[in-house]
Every structure is written in C-alpha cells, then in structure tokens.
Amino acid sequence: MVKYAQDLSRKLMDSVKQPVAEAEIKQKMMAVSRPFNELKKKLGMMNLSSYSTLEHIMSKLFFT
C-alpha cells in the first residue's frame, strides 16, 4: 500500500513542474509513510514473516 502511494506520488511529482506543488506532495507522502514506518518499528519485535504481512496488518488497522 505504501509503496503504491509512493509510486503514485512520484508520477504526480514528475508531471507537476511547480515547486510549491511538489513540496505539498512530498509533505503529504511523509504524512502517510511516517506512521507506517513507526508501526513497522513497533511490530519489528513480533518477528513478522514478511513485508506483505505487515501491509496486511496495516490494511486491517486503517482501512476497515
């Protein structure tokens, strides 16, 4: 999920040539990826078998 959002934001930044718009896109992407990375650190102690498992947990927590 986060990777998909990162890919979309990169494509959007490539198409937008205004520095203000690029900065806003970067800021919004950080708002998405920062909580994901914090949760990934917290769950690191749980010995998850794969990255996809973490994405599954994230989707259950935030999108149900």
PyMOL commands that set and color helices and strands:
alter all, ss='L'
color gray80, all
select helices_A, chain A and resi 2-15+19-46+51-62
alter helices_A, ss='H'
color red, helices_A
deselect
rebuild
show_as cartoon
